[in-house]
Amino acid sequence: MEAVGCEFIPGLLASLVTILLLVLFLPFKSKKVEENLEPFFLLMGLIGVSVNYYYHVISSQEIIELAKKASITPVSISGTPIGITQVVFIFGLIFYYYHRKIYNGINWMIRKLGFYTFVLVFVIIFGLISSLISVIVTAVILAEIAAALKIERKYKIEFVVLASFSVGLGAALTPVGEPLSTIAISKLNESFDFLLRILGVYVVAGILAIGVYTVYRLKKSGAKVYGVEATYGETLRGVVERTIRVYIFVAALELLGHSFSYLAVCYFNKLPPWALYWLNTISAVVDNATLTAAEINKAMTIEQIRSALMGLLISGGMLIPGNIPNIVAAGRLKITSKEWARVGVPFGLALLIVYFIILEVLKIHISIY
């Protein structure tokens, strides 16, 4: 990227836009692609990297480094020995071997609280703690609890998608929550609580609203839960296969996200905050940590940083590739791209409009000092 600067390269631009459109729409048009989402994203990532290499945007040495990073990222977040792959596997084993006790505990909570209160508490609490115990751990627990609920599938999907929005929002409040926040703090050279101070009011309000809306939506549709599933539907082989699929998915997103760096650095960064906010909706399919690395810089105002990050966080819940909770939950519950989008896209767009009005139209800017 540094070698070529930001010169206009028509072939590269056209190729990247084509890849982006394929990634956005092909999973909804082709059943075969939808059933093989992980290898499809890996293929698109490899094509994206190859296109960048063909137009001399990245060198062969950078490709080697990127390959190493893509192979390591699924098993190591920000240089730590903890990654989404290990967490998915370990918690999968825990639920496999101890599911009876865990299911009994969930059943007891539902009886004590009532289903709708359980949903409200669950969505809010998990959204708030995801920045403390990490989005990875929260996502796996969310997926397993959702799998345990004996409820009609369409309601289970609604519950999971909306809860994933809550978890994805909350995880951004501290650097230990998710890669996006880690990278933002690092690039801005700010304190541990910086994102909590500039995003906290908006994120917490959003989590509370999502919790209330989830209960409202389930009540309105007449959803009822009948305790927990009588049998545990996961096999040991299934745990292993799901772990492998998650590894491939995260590695693919690393390649794909890097492929779009040319667009982010050379085009998105030149946009005003309101336009950047809406263009960041590509976070629905592109790793938001990559976009954060490309966009966030010290020259930005607090208002610009806030708008850019909120756009990334909200749109990340709209489609399966957009965020870690989505990937984990969809893999565990076998939710298709269409099923996720039916709930995630309209809700995400509504949330984007609300926050756009607050941040860019009314310009309500609140920071905690």
Secondary structure, DSSP 8 states (H G I E B T S, - for coil): -TTTTT---HHHHHHHHHHHHHHHHHHHH-HHHHHTHHHHHHHHHHHHHHHHHHTTSS-HHHHHHHHHHHHHGGG-STTSS--HHHHHHHHHHHHHHHHHHHHHHHHHHHHHH-HHHHHHHHHHHHHHHHHHH-HHHHHHHHHHHHHHEEE-HHHHHHHHHHHHHHHHHHGGGSTTT-HHHHHHHHHHT--TTHHHHHHHHHHHHHHHHHHHHHHHHHHHTT--EEEE-SS----HHHHHHHHHHHHHHHHHHHHHHHHTHHHHHHTGGGS-HHHHHHHGGGGGTS-HHHHHHHH--TTS-HHHHHHHHHHHHHHTTSSGGG-HHHHHHHHHHT--HHHHHHHHHHHHHHHHHHHHIIIIIS-------
